[in-house]
Structures are given as structure tokens and as C-alpha cells.
């Protein structure tokens, strides 16, 4: 059974939506309006606006990794099959040209945007060492759960 929703989950979700959707727009508008209100030149306002657009553009490519409601330290594992490239199986140390590749990352996330990567890497497994239909990898005769 999945965890039932609570008010706190809704608040976190709304905060993530605000930080990823409305907050960049508010920041960009304020980067133009605030300097003009305080008497700075129009060039300062334009420069700040384009710096804000650049910062927003830099974070757009990162948005597909996590949900907007993710905050704090998170772990992610991406799996894909490979064929043709050589790799060493992490379980049996054989050289293989096809199998399963797992990429993992431990990152600090704010509103779904990865801010800091604490650990990352990848492991390759041959078809003989991967249990079909599961995330389990055979290590000798035992099954080892991997993330």
C-alpha cells in the first residue's frame, strides 16, 4: 500500500510548483521593476533581467530528473541495456559486449532541481548475472538486491 496523502504533502507539492513555475516569473519581473523603482538606470534593469533569464535557462534542462515535490537528499537509479560496447560485469568480472547498465546518483534536490551531486557512478552486468524481470543481480549463487 502506498502512503496516504496528507496536508503536508499538498503543501510541499504546492511549494515545489511555486518554485518551479511562478517563482522564476516573479524573479524576472522584479529584476526589471526593483532597479527602476530605486532609481537605477534602465541598463542595470535590462542587465539584471537577462542575467535572470540566463539563470532560468540553465535550470530548464535539469527539470526532467525529479518531481517538483522533491526536496532534500534523494537517490536515483537509471537502467538501460547496452549492446556493442565493451564493459566489465560488476558481479562476475567477465568482459561483455551486451547487458544491463545501471547509473546511480545521490543528489541534494530543491523543488525537483538537483543542486549538488554527492555520489554517482555506473555499473554494468552481463545477461547471466541479471535476474529477469527484477532488479536483483546474481552474485555467485546468491541474489543481491541493488538500487
N, C-alpha and C positions, 0 to 999 in steps of 0.2 A: 504494500500500500504506500502510495506517495504521501508526503507530508501535507496536511490540510492547510489551505491558505489562512493567513491571519492579517490583521490590520497592519502590523509591522511590515509584512511582505508587500502590501499595497503601497505603503509609504516609501519603501526602498525602491520599488518599481517606478513610482512617480518621480522620485528624486533622480533616478537614472535617466528617465525620459526627459526631465527638465535639463539635466546637464548635457545631454547629447543632442537635444532638439532646440529648445528655447534659449538656453544659456549662451551658445555661440552668437545667436542673433542679437541678444541683449548686449553682449560684449562689443560686437561690431558697431552697433548703433551708438553705444556710449563712447566708443573710441573717437567718434566724429563729434558728438554733441558736447561732451565734457570739455575738451580743449577750447571749443568755440565759446562756451559759457564763461570760462575763466580767462578769456581774452588772448589766447594763443593765436598764432597765425593760422590761416587755412591750410598751409603746407604741413604744419605739425599734425593737424587733424587728418589730412589725407595720408600722411606717412604712417600714423598710428593705425588707421583703417586698413591699409594694405599690409601692415605687419600682422594685424589680427586675421585678415583673410589668409595670409601665408600660414599662420599657425593652425587655423581651422583646416586648411587644405592638407597640411601634413598629417593630421589625425584622421582624415577620412579613410585612408587606406587601411587603418587598423580596426575599423569598426566591425568587420565580419568575424572576429575571433571569439568574442564573448557576448552574452546577452547584456542589454543595457542595465539590467538589475544587478550585475556582478560588481561586488566591492571587496577589496581585501586580497589576501593571498589565494591563488587558485592554481590548480593543476590541470593540464590538458594533454591528451594523447591523440595523435592523428595516425591513422593506419592507411597504408596503401600497398598494393602489390607491385613488385618490380620484376622486370624481365630484361635480360641483355647485359646489364651492368654487373660487375663482379662485386661480391660482398662476402664477408666472413660471418657465418652464423654465430650468434651470441650464445646459443645453447650447446652446440656440438663442435664448434670451431672448424667446420668444413667450409671450403670455398664454394660458393654457389652463384649461379647466374640468374636465378629466379627465386622468388619467395615473398615474404611479408616484411615490410619496413615499418617500424613504429617510431614516430617522432614525439618526444615529450618536452614539455616546458612547465616550469614553475614560475609564475609571474605574479606581480602585485598589480591589481586591476582597480581602476576607479571608473565607475559608470560604464563598464564594458571596454574601456580603453586600457591596454597594457602599458603601465608606466615604467616598470622595472622587471627585468628577467633575472631571476635568482639562479636558475639552473635550466639547462636544456641539453638535448642530445638526441641521438637516434640509435636504434638497434635493428639489426637485420636477422631474420630467421629463415631457415630453409623449410621447404614444404613438409619434410619429415618431422620437424620439431614443433610444428604448429598443429594444435588440436582443431580439427574442422568445426566451424560454427561457434567457436568460443574465443576468449582472449587468453586462454591457457596455453602455455608453452611447455613442451615435454623437455625435461632436463634429466637425461638418463632414463630412468624408469618412473620418475615422479612427475606429476603435473605441478607446475608453479604458476600461480596467478600473477600476471603482470598488469601494470597500469598503463 
